[in-house]
Amino acid sequence: MNSKINLLVIDDDDINIFIIKKIVEKTGYEAKMVAKTNGQLAIDYINELITTGQPLPQLILIDINMPILNGWEFLEAYEKLGIEENIDMYMLSSSVYENDIEKAKTYKMVKGFISKPLSIERLIALFEGKEG
């Protein structure tokens, strides 16, 4: 994959965003990472991309517990946008609750559930589209 990867991280934890940014740098992939601290800011950002005709993220990592719009509410709002493009979305959470993992499976756009912290190996697999 030679093209630049557009990555959107939705997480209200600055430390986690910093860690993901460092991991992205260590993968050796050319990636443009944008971080939004809640689901509403992420929806606004995606709407702005659509309005200005810019490419949408290919990969979105979504934290579950956030203020304003949490991860689940982001997914609900995202579904209403009616975007046809296939974007790989993963719930990224420190939650190990079985019901969160099961709930993630009910969204067709969510490809999987990743427990924090994210590893370099896991992110490379996501970049290469080898996760399922």
C-alpha positions as CSV (number, residue, x, y, z in Angstrom):
1,M,0.0,0.0,0.0
2,N,1.9,3.0,-1.2
3,S,-0.8,5.6,-0.9
4,K,-1.1,7.7,2.2
5,I,-3.4,6.2,4.8
6,N,-6.1,8.6,6.2
7,L,-6.6,7.6,9.8
8,L,-9.3,9.2,12.1
9,V,-8.9,8.5,15.8
10,I,-11.9,9.4,18.0
11,D,-10.8,9.4,21.6
12,D,-11.1,11.9,24.4
13,D,-7.8,10.8,26.1
14,D,-4.9,13.0,25.1
15,I,-2.4,10.4,26.3
16,N,-4.0,7.7,24.2
17,I,-4.0,10.0,21.1
18,F,-0.3,10.7,21.7
19,I,0.5,7.0,22.0
20,I,-1.4,6.1,18.8
21,K,0.4,9.0,17.0
22,K,3.8,7.5,18.1
23,I,2.7,4.0,17.0
24,V,1.6,5.4,13.6
25,E,5.1,6.9,13.2
26,K,6.8,3.6,14.1
27,T,4.8,1.6,11.5
28,G,6.8,3.1,8.7
29,Y,3.6,3.8,6.8
30,E,2.8,7.2,5.4
31,A,-0.3,8.0,7.4
32,K,-2.3,11.2,8.0
33,M,-3.7,10.9,11.4
34,V,-6.5,13.2,12.6
35,A,-7.8,13.0,16.1
36,K,-11.1,14.2,17.4
37,T,-12.0,14.2,21.1
38,N,-15.6,13.2,20.8
39,G,-18.1,11.7,18.3
40,Q,-19.7,15.0,17.5
41,L,-16.4,16.6,16.5
42,A,-15.7,13.5,14.3
43,I,-19.1,13.8,12.6
44,D,-18.5,17.5,12.0
45,Y,-15.1,16.7,10.5
46,I,-16.5,14.0,8.2
47,N,-19.2,16.4,7.0
48,E,-16.6,19.0,6.3
49,L,-14.6,16.4,4.2
50,I,-17.7,15.6,2.3
51,T,-18.6,19.2,1.7
52,T,-15.1,20.2,0.5
53,G,-14.7,17.0,-1.6
54,Q,-11.7,15.7,0.4
55,P,-11.0,12.0,0.8
56,L,-12.7,10.3,3.7
57,P,-10.6,8.3,6.2
58,Q,-9.9,4.7,5.3
59,L,-9.6,3.7,8.9
60,I,-11.5,5.0,11.9
61,L,-10.6,4.0,15.5
62,I,-13.4,4.8,17.9
63,D,-13.2,4.9,21.7
64,I,-16.5,4.0,23.4
65,N,-16.6,6.2,26.5
66,M,-16.5,9.9,25.5
67,P,-18.4,13.1,26.3
68,I,-21.0,14.7,24.0
69,L,-21.3,11.7,21.5
70,N,-19.8,8.4,22.7
71,G,-18.6,5.7,20.3
72,W,-22.0,4.1,19.9
73,E,-23.7,7.5,19.3
74,F,-21.1,8.4,16.8
75,L,-21.9,5.2,14.8
76,E,-25.6,6.1,14.9
77,A,-24.9,9.6,13.6
78,Y,-22.5,8.2,11.0
79,E,-25.1,5.8,9.7
80,K,-27.5,8.8,9.1
81,L,-24.9,10.4,6.9
82,G,-25.6,7.7,4.3
83,I,-22.0,7.4,3.2
84,E,-21.5,4.7,0.5
85,E,-17.7,4.5,0.8
86,N,-16.4,1.5,2.7
87,I,-14.4,2.7,5.7
88,D,-12.8,0.2,8.1
89,M,-14.0,1.0,11.6
90,Y,-12.8,-0.5,14.8
91,M,-14.0,0.1,18.4
92,L,-10.9,0.9,20.5
93,S,-11.6,0.6,24.1
94,S,-10.2,-0.3,27.5
95,S,-13.5,-1.9,28.1
96,V,-13.4,-5.7,28.2
97,Y,-17.1,-6.0,28.8
98,E,-18.5,-8.9,26.7
99,N,-21.6,-6.8,25.9
100,D,-19.5,-4.0,24.4
101,I,-17.7,-6.6,22.2
102,E,-21.1,-8.1,21.2
103,K,-22.7,-4.7,20.6
104,A,-19.8,-3.8,18.2
105,K,-20.8,-6.8,16.2
106,T,-24.3,-5.4,15.6
107,Y,-22.9,-2.6,13.5
108,K,-22.2,-3.7,9.9
109,M,-19.5,-1.0,9.5
110,V,-17.6,-2.1,12.6
111,K,-14.9,-4.6,11.5
112,G,-13.8,-5.5,15.0
113,F,-13.0,-4.6,18.6
114,I,-9.5,-3.7,19.8
115,S,-8.6,-3.6,23.5
116,K,-6.3,-0.7,24.5
117,P,-3.5,-0.3,24.3
118,L,-3.1,-0.5,20.5
119,S,0.1,-2.4,19.5
120,I,2.3,-1.6,16.5
121,E,1.7,-5.1,15.1
122,R,-2.1,-4.6,15.3
123,L,-2.0,-1.2,13.6
124,I,0.2,-2.5,10.8
125,A,-2.3,-5.3,10.3
126,L,-5.1,-2.7,10.2
127,F,-3.1,-0.6,7.6
128,E,-2.6,-3.7,5.5
129,G,-6.2,-4.6,5.7
130,K,-5.4,-8.0,7.3
131,E,-7.7,-7.6,10.2
132,G,-11.2,-9.0,10.2
